[in-house]
């Protein structure tokens, strides 16, 4: 399963988790990311795959705990499930996968999330909103080159700044950046869903 915070709906960011217990419409889930801003009574959207369809369902967090250094939440669904957009439209966290991306001349920028439409990454250098930068993705032994446009900036503890970028097009050398992004995004989601095959809310 994946969860999404209300303020992330326009960004289409999903955070992976695993259902560890279920009873009627109440569920316990272990989240991959330990620093998510979850709290009791918080409204979230839960995404999951069932009968080969990607669905979403509104929910409310009841309890938040830390168990063996892992973030665990208890939540109950508050509405009926509806079919979500294709999974490739959503940015899924890649933090646990420890993937990197090259931005301009920075070759080891941690990749935070990715979709077929863009990505989030941490970088040490300063970029500006609207700036176009060269980007290289590495996946499955292949390089995908192109350009991306900086859409958002979030200051983090030094030396990092988090940038949200969207694809601007393929490089002149024939690289296919969007194709590589699509492959990475779907591969990460398939692996997360495979590991959480029992995570139907």
N, C-alpha and C positions, 0 to 999 in steps of 0.2 A: 504494500500500500504506500501511498504518498499523501502528505498533507500540504495544505497551502493556507497562508494567512490572508485575511481580507485585503490588506494593502499590497499584496503581491499579485492580485488577479490580473492587473494590466500588464505586469511583467512576465506572467506565465511561468513562475518559478515553482518547482515542486521539491519537497524534502522527503527522502525515502525513510521508511520505517518498516517494522515487522510486527504483525499481530501476534501476541503471545498468549492471549486468553480472550474468550468471547462468550457472552451469555445474553441471549435475546438481542437487544440493540445497544448493549454496553460492551466496550472492548478495551483491552490493555494493549499498548503498542510500545515497542522499544525503538527509539529514534537513532539514526546513524550519527547525526550531528549533535554534539553535546552542549552547544552554545545557543540553541534556538530559544527565542523569547516566549516560551510557553508559560501559561499561568491558568489557575482554575477559573472557570466561568468564561473562558475565552472562546469565541466562535471561530471555527476553522472549516475548511472544505477538505473532505477526504476523497482521494482518487484510488481506484483499484480496477483490476481486470477480472471480469467474470463472464463465463460463456463466450470468451474471445472478443468481448466488447469492453472498451475502456469507459468506465463510468465515474461519476462524481456524486457526492452526497454531503449535505450540510451536517455539521456535528458541533458539539460543545464539550470542551475539556472539563472534567470533573476533578481530577487530581494529578499532581505532578510530583514525581519522586526521582531520586538518583539511586540506582541499584548497581553495585559493582562498577562505579564510574560511568554508568550508562544512563541516559535520560529516558525515563519511562513515564508515559501518560495514560490516564484512564479517560475515556470519552464515550459519549452516547450520541447516536445519530438523532437529528431533529427534523428530518424531512425525508422524502422519497428520493431514491437514486434516479439520475437521469444520465443519458449518454453524454460523455465529454467529447471534446474535439480530439482529433488524432493525436496520439502521444508525441509525435514528432513536433507538434506546435509548442510544446512546453519545454521550458528550461529545467533540466534536472541536475541536482547537485552532483558534482564529480569530485568533491573534496576527499572522500574516502578512497577513491581510485588513484589519488596522487598523480594526476595528469598535469602536464605543463603545456604552455603555448608560447611561441615567440612573437613578441610585439616590438616592432621597429628593431633596435639592436639589442633588446633584452631577450635572451634565449631560454630562460628558465622561469617564466612567469606562471605561478600556480593557477590552474584552471579551476574556477569555482563552480560554474554551471555552464551548460551548453544546450542549444536546440538547433533546429535546422535554420533558424532565423538570426541567431546571434549567440553571444556568450558573455560570461562575467569572468574577470581574472584580476589577480593582484599584481601590481607592478611597482617598481621603486621610482621610476622617473615620472615627471609631470607631463600630463597631456591635457588638452582642453576640449570642452564640449564642442562637437562638430568637427574635430580634427580627424583626418583620414590617416590611418597608419597601416603599414604592411604587416601581414600576419601569416604565420606558418603553423599548421597543425601537423602533428606526427601521429599516425595510427596504423597499426598492423603492418609496419615496415614501409609505409608510404608517407610522402610529404605532400601536403595540400597548401598551396600558396594563394594569397589574394590580399584584399584590403578590407578594412573595417572602419566604421565611423564611431567615435566615442559619443555615447548617448547619456551616460550618467557617471558621476564621480562621488565616491564616499571615502572620506579620510579615515584611516585606521591607525593604530599605534605604529610608530616608525619601525621599519622604513616603508611600510606598505600603504598603498592607496588602491581601493577597489574600483575597477572601471566596468561599466556595462557597455558593450559594443554590439553593433549590428553589422551584418555583412554589406559591403559596398560593391562587391564584384570580384571576379576571378582575375588573377594576375595575367600580364601579357604573355607569360611563358607557357600558358595553357593550363596552369594549375586550376583545380576545381575545388575551391574552398568550401562552398556550400555542400558539395557532395561528401567531402570528408567530414564536415560537421554533422550531416545527417547520419552518416555511418557511425560516428562516435556516439551521438545522442541515442540512437536506437540500440546500439550495443550495450551502453551503460544501463539503459532502462530494461532491456531484456535480462541482463545479469541480475539487476536488483529484483525484478519480478520473479526470476527463476529461484533466487534465494528466499523469496517470500511467497512461494506458490500457494501457501495456505492463508495469505493475507486478504481474504475477501471480507469486506465490512458488511 
